[in-house]
Amino acid sequence: MTDIDPAPDTLTAPGCPAYPDAVPLAGLEYQQTPSELYRSLRRRHGPVAPVLLDGDIPAWLVLGYTEVTYVTSHDDLFARDSRRWNQWHAIPADWPLLPYVGHQPSVLFAEGEEHRRRAGVITQALAGIDQFELARDCRQLAGRLIAGFAGSGRAELMSGYAHALPMRAAVRFCGMPDGSPETQGLVEDLRISLDAAEGDDPVAAYTRVGERIHRLVREKRERPGPDVTSRMLTHPAGLSDEETVQDLISVIAAAQQPTANWIGNTLRLLLTDERFAVNVSGGRLSVGEALNEVLWLDTPTQNFIGRWAVHDTQLGGRQIRAGDCLVLGLAAANTDPQIWPEAHVGAENSAHLSFSNGEHRCPYPAPLLADVIARTAIETLLERLPDLVLEVEPGELTWRPSIWMRGLNDLPVLFTPVAP
Ligand code: HEM
């Protein structure tokens, strides 16, 4: 039995006449109450919903835990190379999702043997990071950032801390010297290209990021060191400089945004939910529990674009055509009533899909590194500023207007000033 509305079952042209009820994948509800929205989408459309991306471009949103698992573990049917999309004719040159969907010759869009080669290099290079050293580096970076605002008794933690720390940690593990003007320039350009503010020029910043990473790769070819870049360059797979630059940018970008929002969403939970209030300062168990609960309930990458159907096939009772785009509804899958029939979503295990699944999932050991960065960031902050409280009512915190990442605009806090 299913409660899906009867509807024709192929996704057709832009504007989607076959689906007058296709849901625009944009709008305020995604910012405020995504869990309710996904529940109602699932009730109305079942585990695979017809949606409209920016500019009314049709796609499927995969909402079911079983269906997301199926899609991500069947690369032969649902693959990463976006060049097979059957909607390219309708995509304008300035389409806002182009930076995420336009094919790049990086690990992100590689398939089969080529993907195994590229992902294998990244996995080994990341596996060479010593987690204790990473924690020590993060404590030091956190200490410096906290010293910048500790004396004032108030801070905005999203830009000043949650976003700043993973970026600096990633740049450091890639082998950029700390504090040099070149490193600071890269950090600033990455911020602009990943998260432009008004007046920023993300395209120019992205070009400079490419140039700086090129310089880093040339330097590390000449003088390799104990860092991710050097390990990628000396790996027996023999990546070219160009391939290394592409994949380094993917690694840094993939590390920064989700880890930043993981930190921000967890701090929000710790500061707003009374279950964590009693032993929030230094309560190591509580921090671990909060980090895990966020992955189930407020996951940083709530929707991921995506996969493209290789052949005509079926999914969740829908007819999918070759070249259709599927958005992975990771947040929806994590809260799927099929896996949580009692309506309560627990956080006792790590079977969530927040790091995705299958060949293209967030590569081992990236989730462990992200955990070290996020945990150290939060524990250091709570140790240094133990009476941290929100400066506004919890209901006044606002989510960023994105259906892709779930993260706060600002996280303003107050605390007793301490000497930096
Ligand atoms: C040190 C931090 C991190 C690094 C270095 C990292 C690195 C990467 C890389 C290189 C990919 C591309 C994999 C591929 O296409 O084969 C990826 C994918 C991904 N990562 Fe991470 N990541 C980090 C943190 C996170 C966090 C905190 C989250 C979310 C909680 C996350 C969620 C994802 C997701 C959803 C994908 C997409 C997988 C797919 O295509 O199905 N990552 N990550």
Residues whose N, C-alpha, C, O or C-beta is under 5 A from the ligand:
A	BS01	HEM	V107 L108 A119 S250 V251 A254 A255 P258 T259 W262 P300 T301 F304 S354 F355 S356 N357 E359 H360 R361 C362 P363 A366 L369 A370
